[in-house]
Amino acid sequence: MCGLAYNGINSFLFDFHHTDSSSKAFSLSTASMNRSITKLYAEADKCILLCSNCHRIEHYNLKCNKSTQLSTKVTQTDKIPDKE
């Protein structure tokens, strides 16, 4: 939303945002790392990356029924690479 892009070293700035909260099985966080890699990848496929500030703005807007800056259909351009 703000234009911040992942550059290989700034991953700590980003959050996983579920584009459809009804399909959310669990939050992706360090607390969920006890799940299988298959389940983690499946859950990540339901998400887009937002910087932490944009993620909070998005949830505030959703909570207040305000229009959001995200389009209703998100195009995923970069998939998580398959585990080798």
Backbone as ProteinMPNN parsed JSONL, in Angstrom:
{"seq_chain_A": "MCGLAYNGINSFLFDFHHTDSSSKAFSLSTASMNRSITKLYAEADKCILLCSNCHRIEHYNLKCNKSTQLSTKVTQTDKIPDKE", "coords_chain_A": {"N_chain_A": [[0.833, -1.192, 0.0], [1.964, 1.236, 0.768], [4.203, 1.275, -0.737], [6.61, 0.28, 0.116], [9.091, -2.089, -0.408], [10.111, -5.511, -0.297], [13.482, -6.245, 0.274], [15.308, -8.215, 0.69], [16.638, -8.011, 3.109], [14.966, -6.748, 4.868], [12.843, -8.118, 6.077], [11.718, -8.143, 8.6], [10.056, -5.981, 8.758], [7.602, -6.581, 7.736], [4.254, -7.976, 7.683], [2.118, -10.854, 7.532], [-0.865, -10.71, 5.801], [-4.099, -11.814, 5.821], [-6.114, -12.114, 3.073], [-8.718, -12.898, 2.948], [-10.519, -13.158, 5.609], [-12.249, -15.135, 6.474], [-11.204, -17.502, 5.589], [-9.053, -17.984, 7.112], [-7.008, -20.086, 8.913], [-5.113, -20.07, 10.927], [-2.905, -17.729, 12.581], [0.047, -16.487, 11.091], [2.93, -16.652, 12.65], [5.656, -16.604, 14.995], [4.682, -18.265, 16.942], [3.246, -20.153, 15.561], [5.006, -21.859, 14.405], [5.295, -24.519, 15.026], [3.852, -26.077, 13.41], [3.334, -28.146, 10.48], [5.43, -27.822, 7.569], [3.998, -27.901, 5.227], [1.415, -27.086, 6.023], [2.037, -24.497, 6.863], [2.893, -23.294, 4.448], [0.495, -23.52, 2.987], [-1.155, -21.817, 4.454], [0.225, -19.391, 4.185], [-0.143, -18.942, 1.486], [-2.637, -17.822, 1.421], [-2.281, -15.238, 1.994], [-1.064, -11.821, 1.763], [1.858, -9.747, 1.749], [2.229, -7.044, 3.911], [3.571, -3.943, 5.006], [4.161, -3.383, 8.488], [2.862, -1.068, 9.469], [0.99, -0.425, 7.406], [-0.504, -2.761, 7.527], [-1.763, -2.524, 10.01], [-3.291, -0.22, 9.556], [-4.975, -1.185, 7.539], [-6.461, -3.161, 8.952], [-7.71, -1.507, 10.846], [-9.316, 0.062, 9.156], [-10.979, -1.956, 8.108], [-12.267, -2.787, 10.457], [-13.698, -0.504, 11.113], [-15.443, -0.351, 9.062], [-14.636, 1.135, 6.876], [-13.676, 2.121, 3.584], [-11.12, 0.2, 2.088], [-7.633, 0.291, 1.182], [-6.775, -1.793, -0.26], [-7.336, -3.699, -3.165], [-10.293, -5.531, -4.143], [-9.649, -7.882, -5.324], [-6.678, -9.467, -5.12], [-3.667, -9.707, -6.793], [-1.373, -12.181, -6.89], [1.979, -11.945, -7.2], [4.444, -12.948, -6.54], [5.24, -16.062, -5.535], [5.787, -18.104, -2.663], [8.788, -19.81, -2.643], [9.055, -23.292, -3.48], [9.824, -25.728, -1.032], [12.975, -27.171, -1.039]], "CA_chain_A": [[0.0, 0.0, 0.0], [2.805, 2.426, 0.888], [5.285, 1.188, -1.707], [7.792, -0.367, 0.674], [9.304, -3.381, -1.061], [11.05, -6.426, 0.326], [14.786, -6.119, -0.388], [16.188, -9.301, 1.096], [17.11, -7.86, 4.495], [14.002, -6.004, 5.682], [11.666, -8.957, 6.318], [11.155, -7.823, 9.918], [9.116, -4.876, 8.609], [6.384, -7.04, 7.075], [3.305, -8.886, 8.308], [1.228, -11.588, 6.643], [-2.254, -10.242, 5.894], [-5.062, -12.698, 5.17], [-7.003, -11.325, 2.212], [-10.079, -13.348, 3.251], [-10.426, -13.594, 7.013], [-13.05, -16.341, 6.702], [-10.417, -18.687, 5.24], [-7.887, -18.014, 7.999], [-6.968, -21.214, 9.843], [-4.292, -19.645, 12.056], [-2.017, -16.606, 12.295], [1.43, -16.838, 10.798], [3.806, -15.99, 13.608], [6.587, -17.568, 15.592], [3.9, -19.218, 17.726], [2.684, -21.185, 14.684], [6.098, -22.578, 13.752], [5.267, -25.931, 15.377], [3.02, -26.749, 12.404], [4.097, -28.709, 9.37], [5.78, -26.865, 6.521], [2.888, -27.926, 4.27], [0.351, -26.227, 6.562], [2.524, -23.113, 6.849], [2.834, -22.824, 3.059], [-0.912, -23.378, 2.614], [-1.68, -20.606, 5.101], [0.896, -18.236, 3.573], [-0.746, -18.724, 0.167], [-3.862, -17.057, 1.622], [-1.866, -13.93, 2.505], [-0.153, -10.91, 1.078], [2.72, -9.059, 2.704], [2.055, -5.613, 4.112], [4.416, -3.439, 6.084], [3.39, -3.438, 9.735], [1.972, 0.103, 9.569], [-0.123, -0.598, 6.468], [-1.323, -3.852, 8.034], [-2.615, -1.992, 11.075], [-4.255, 0.685, 8.919], [-5.948, -2.029, 6.848], [-7.371, -3.744, 9.939], [-8.517, -0.416, 11.394], [-10.335, 0.396, 8.163], [-11.943, -3.053, 8.058], [-13.039, -2.752, 11.695], [-14.573, 0.673, 11.085], [-16.21, -0.418, 7.818], [-14.178, 2.142, 5.937], [-13.109, 1.497, 2.392], [-9.713, -0.12, 2.279], [-6.772, 0.61, 0.05], [-6.529, -3.009, -1.022], [-8.388, -4.037, -4.117], [-11.032, -6.711, -3.718], [-8.918, -9.04, -5.838], [-5.239, -9.254, -5.037], [-2.909, -10.556, -7.693], [-0.141, -12.63, -6.246], [3.036, -11.946, -8.204], [5.581, -13.744, -6.07], [4.886, -17.191, -4.686], [6.842, -18.603, -1.807], [9.428, -20.914, -3.366], [8.869, -24.63, -2.916], [10.941, -26.205, -0.212], [13.781, -28.165, -1.76]], "C_chain_A": [[0.874, 1.25, 0.0], [3.964, 2.423, -0.102], [6.561, 0.574, -1.176], [7.915, -1.756, 0.069], [10.315, -4.212, -0.279], [12.362, -6.36, -0.443], [15.783, -7.194, 0.016], [16.676, -9.202, 2.525], [16.097, -7.165, 5.407], [12.737, -6.808, 5.996], [10.976, -8.636, 7.648], [10.136, -6.69, 9.859], [7.736, -5.32, 8.132], [5.574, -8.003, 7.926], [2.572, -9.644, 7.208], [-0.187, -11.076, 6.873], [-3.141, -11.201, 5.124], [-6.035, -11.842, 4.361], [-8.463, -11.708, 2.414], [-10.06, -13.929, 4.659], [-11.235, -14.856, 7.284], [-12.284, -17.622, 6.366], [-9.202, -18.877, 6.148], [-7.978, -19.177, 8.979], [-6.178, -20.861, 11.099], [-3.441, -18.459, 11.61], [-0.618, -17.122, 12.016], [2.333, -16.002, 11.685], [4.765, -17.034, 14.16], [5.841, -18.616, 16.416], [3.341, -20.352, 16.872], [3.759, -22.043, 14.024], [6.186, -24.05, 14.141], [4.403, -26.736, 14.407], [3.897, -27.259, 11.271], [4.367, -27.631, 8.32], [4.663, -26.791, 5.483], [1.758, -27.022, 4.734], [0.768, -24.759, 6.561], [2.464, -22.525, 5.443], [1.394, -22.605, 2.615], [-1.51, -22.112, 3.215], [-1.061, -19.353, 4.488], [0.319, -17.924, 2.197], [-2.039, -17.923, 0.247], [-3.567, -15.592, 1.96], [-1.12, -13.102, 1.471], [0.729, -10.291, 2.156], [2.384, -7.579, 2.723], [3.061, -5.168, 5.155], [3.546, -3.344, 7.331], [2.443, -2.242, 9.891], [0.767, -0.04, 8.654], [-1.055, -1.709, 6.927], [-2.268, -3.352, 9.121], [-3.669, -1.031, 10.526], [-5.36, -0.122, 8.241], [-6.945, -2.634, 7.831], [-8.237, -2.686, 10.608], [-9.647, -0.067, 10.43], [-11.391, -0.701, 8.058], [-12.846, -3.039, 9.288], [-14.066, -1.615, 11.681], [-15.449, 0.724, 9.839], [-15.882, 0.709, 6.86], [-13.653, 1.431, 4.698], [-11.621, 1.287, 2.619], [-8.936, 0.223, 1.03], [-6.456, -0.619, -0.784], [-7.671, -3.231, -1.998], [-9.097, -5.291, -3.628], [-10.386, -7.979, -4.248], [-7.437, -8.705, -5.839], [-4.558, -10.219, -5.984], [-1.604, -10.913, -7.023], [0.925, -12.743, -7.325], [4.209, -12.811, -7.811], [5.085, -14.822, -5.127], [6.061, -17.525, -3.788], [7.483, -19.771, -2.533], [9.182, -22.241, -2.67], [10.092, -25.022, -2.108], [11.687, -27.279, -0.984], [14.241, -29.253, -0.843]], "O_chain_A": [[0.564, 2.221, -0.691], [4.631, 3.441, -0.288], [7.506, 0.365, -1.937], [6.945, -2.513, 0.04], [11.25, -3.681, 0.32], [12.363, -6.413, -1.673], [16.972, -7.089, -0.286], [17.089, -10.207, 3.104], [16.352, -7.011, 6.602], [11.666, -6.225, 6.163], [9.771, -8.844, 7.787], [9.419, -6.467, 10.834], [6.799, -4.521, 8.124], [6.106, -8.736, 8.76], [2.422, -9.145, 6.092], [-0.654, -11.017, 8.01], [-2.966, -11.387, 3.92], [-6.695, -10.956, 4.904], [-9.355, -10.927, 2.085], [-9.631, -15.064, 4.864], [-10.936, -15.58, 8.234], [-12.666, -18.706, 6.807], [-8.423, -19.815, 5.973], [-8.91, -19.249, 9.78], [-6.522, -21.293, 12.199], [-3.275, -18.215, 10.414], [-0.162, -18.082, 12.637], [2.477, -14.795, 11.489], [4.678, -18.213, 13.816], [6.324, -19.738, 16.568], [2.995, -21.407, 17.404], [3.446, -22.871, 13.169], [7.056, -24.765, 13.644], [4.246, -27.945, 14.573], [5.05, -26.855, 11.126], [3.622, -26.658, 8.204], [4.413, -25.725, 4.92], [1.199, -26.27, 3.935], [-0.049, -23.879, 6.291], [2.034, -21.385, 5.265], [1.097, -21.619, 1.941], [-2.283, -21.414, 2.559], [-1.756, -18.355, 4.293], [0.294, -16.763, 1.787], [-2.494, -17.395, -0.767], [-4.485, -14.804, 2.185], [-0.624, -13.606, 0.464], [0.382, -10.31, 3.337], [2.268, -6.942, 1.677], [3.374, -5.915, 6.082], [2.324, -3.236, 7.231], [1.333, -2.402, 10.397], [-0.362, 0.2, 9.08], [-2.268, -1.615, 6.738], [-3.443, -3.719, 9.143], [-4.811, -1.032, 10.985], [-6.539, 0.214, 8.353], [-8.149, -2.621, 7.574], [-9.401, -2.954, 10.909], [-10.798, 0.082, 10.841], [-12.579, -0.401, 7.933], [-14.053, -3.254, 9.177], [-15.176, -1.77, 12.19], [-16.119, 1.725, 9.588], [-16.746, 1.181, 6.122], [-13.238, 0.274, 4.764], [-10.954, 2.098, 3.262], [-9.507, 0.421, -0.043], [-5.929, -0.503, -1.89], [-8.833, -2.977, -1.681], [-8.566, -6.028, -2.797], [-10.565, -9.049, -3.667], [-7.007, -7.756, -6.495], [-4.845, -11.416, -5.974], [-0.828, -10.039, -6.638], [0.795, -13.54, -8.254], [4.898, -13.353, -8.676], [4.572, -14.528, -4.047], [7.21, -17.25, -4.134], [6.767, -20.655, -3.003], [9.108, -22.316, -1.444], [11.227, -24.694, -2.451], [11.072, -28.199, -1.522], [14.931, -30.175, -1.278]]}, "name": "protein", "num_of_chains": 1, "seq": "MCGLAYNGINSFLFDFHHTDSSSKAFSLSTASMNRSITKLYAEADKCILLCSNCHRIEHYNLKCNKSTQLSTKVTQTDKIPDKE"}
